[in-house]
Amino acid sequence: MRLRPVDLARAAGISTQQVRNYADAGVLPPTPRTDSGYRHFGERHLDALFTYRALARGFGGDAARQVMHAVHEDDVPRALAVLDAGHAELHDQRRSLQEISDALEVIAGQGLDATGPPGSLRIGELAARLGVRTSALRVWEEAGLLAPQRDHATKYRTYDAADIRDARMIRMLRQGGYLLDQIRPVLEGLRESGSGDALREAITQRRAQLTWRATAMLEAAAHLHQYAFRTRSAP
């Protein structure tokens, strides 16, 4: 089967220039040229195009290029290693999301959602309640995660209900291995809504996104198996 760039472009819903770019980038297998210099594509190039685009949807463009290069260099183990890394990353994202969800529900169950009862603790009292040192609370404050008020007379830090909620969230996520920069967007989700509802909705949406990506990965793996292994026998 002889195919023109426009034939591949129409099949994939992209431009002919994009097809040429893919060929130049090694996403497609080596492309012979006619005596007049035109590229000569075939069915395998079409399969490669569909495979790459499926990989890009599930694993991202950079990983997709790495996989296609490895396959075209007959290095299937390297291609599979890239896929394994993508699945491991997705698994870590799922686990982190569940930890955030669990921490939120524990805190909400303790009556410390943003709409919870008012309260006021000093730094030593809050540290004792959380089981951390006062120095940890100061570090979190320096990182911009906490912003306690100051008593006008004594200048002591005072933590209200929202501060206590945030501090408990920080402590739980720190115990889960989260870095301070990773905790910041979680707290912002709580503060923007004034309650945990917006963050719960964000968690639900993020779970849906991860499910979509897992499905895209599965589809990509099917394309890759067909493309890379149809002429191979099992070891």
N, C-alpha and C positions, 0 to 999 in steps of 0.2 A: 504494500500500500504506500503510495507516494502522497504526501501531504504538504501543502504550502503553509507558511506562517499564518496566513489568514484563516486556514482551516482549523489550526490549533487554537487560534484566538477566539474564533466563533464558538468552538466547542467548550472553551473554558470561560467565556464571557469576559475576555480581557482584550487589550489592544495588541496589534501585531508587534509593536515596539517592545511590549512587555515580554512577548514570546522570545524575541531576539535577545533581550536582556537576560532572560533565564538561560538561554543557550550559552551566552557569553560567560555567565556566572558559574557554569558547570552544573546547574540544577538539572538540565537535560543531558542525556548521554551525548557523546561526541557526534557531531552533525556533519555528514559529508556534504560536499558542494558539487554542483554541476560544473561543466567546463566553463560556463558563463559566469560562475561565481555565486549562483543562488543556492541557498541552503536546501538540503533534501531531507525532509522529515519523514518519519514513518510511524507505524502504530506504537512502537516502543516509546517514542518521544511523547506521544499523546498520553500513554500510561504514566510516564514519568511526570508529566505536567499535572495530571490529576493527583498523583501521589504526593508531589511536593505541596500542592495547594491544600490538600487534606492535612498534611503534617504541619503546615504553617498555622492552620486554624487551631489545631490541638496543642502544638508544642512551641509555636512562635517561629518567626521567619529565620532567625539565626540557627536554631536547632534543626529546622527543616533543611537548611542548606548543608549543615554538617552531615546530616544523615544521607542526603543524596550524594554528596561528595564521597562519603565512605562506601556507599553501595557501588558507585561507578568505579571506585578504586578496588573493588572486590574485597572490601574489608567490612564484612557484615557484623563481626563482633563489635567494632567501633560504632557502627550505626546503632546497634542494640543498646550499647552503653549510654548513648545520648538519650534514647527513649527511657531507659531505666532512671536516668537523672531527672527527667521530666516527671515521671510518675512519683519519684521520691519527693520532689518539690511539692507536687500536688498533695501528697499525703501529709507533709508537714503543714501545709496551709489548712487542711481540714482539721488537723489536731489543734493548731493554734486557735482556729475559729471556735472549736468546741470548748477550749479552755476559757476563752473570753466569755462565751455564753454561760458556762458554769459559774464563773466568777460573778457575772452580772446577776444571775438568779440567786446566788447565795446572799449577795449584798441586798438585793431587793427584799429577800425573805427576812432580813434582819431589820426591815423598816428603815433602811437608809437610802432609799431611792431619793431623787432630788426633791420629791414632794413629801418626804418623811418629816418627822417632828423636828422642831428646831432644837438646837443644842449648842453648847459652847464648852470646849475643852482647851486646856493649856497644853503646851507641847509635851510636858512630862506625862500628863494624864493620857494623852492620845498614844504616846509611845508605849506606855504600859498596857493600854487596851489592845494595841496591835501586836505587842510582843517584839518590838524593834527598839533600837536605840534612838535617842533624840537626834543624833547626828544623821541618821538615815532620813528623817523628816526634813532636816535642813538641806541635805543633798537633793531631795526631791523638789524642794522649794527652789533651790538654785537652778535646777534643770527646767523650771517653769511648769512643773506638774502640779504644784500646790501654791496657793496664794492666800495664806491666812491673813486675817485682819490683825491689827495691833491695838491693844488697849491704850486709850489716850493717856491714861494716868500712869500706868506701870510700864507701858511699851512692850508688854508680854504678848506673844503670839496667841491668838484665840482662833479655834477651829469650829466652824458651825457644822450643821448636819451635812451639807454638801461637801465640805472639806473632809469630813470623816468618811463619807462614802468614797470619795476619790482616793483617800489614803488607803482604805481597805482594798479598793480595786488595784492600786499600785502594788501593795504588798502581795496580793494573791498572784498577780501577773509576774512580779519579780521572782516569786517562788517557782513559777513555771518556766523561768529562764528568759523572760522578756527583757530586752534592753529598754532603757528609758525612752529613747527615740521611738521605739515601737509602741510604747504605752500611750504616748501623747495623742495619737488619733483616736484611741479608744475613749479617753477622757473627753476629748472634744465632742465625740458623738453623744455622750451623756449631757454635756453642758449646753449644747446647741438646742436640745429639746426640753431641757429642764426635768427630764425623766429618762428612764431606761427604754421607753417605748420606741424611740427613733433608732436606738442602737439595736434593739431586738429586730426591728424591721430591716436594718442594714445587714444584720447577721443572716436573716432569712434570704435576703437578696444575694448575699455573698455565697450562701450555700447553693442557691440555684445556679449561680455563675460557675461554681466549682463542679457541679453536676453536669452542666453543659460542656465544660472543658473536658471532663472525664469521658463523656460520650464522644466528643470530637477526637480525643486520643484513641478511643477504641476504633472509630471509623478510620483514622489514619493508619493504625496498625494493620487493619484489614487491607487497605490499599498497598501498604509497604510489603506485606506478606505476598500478595499477588504479584507485585512488581519485582521484588528481589528474589523470591524463592520459587517461582513457577518453573524455572529451568534447573533447580537444584534438587538433589535427593537428600533425604534425612540422613544425619550422621549415624 
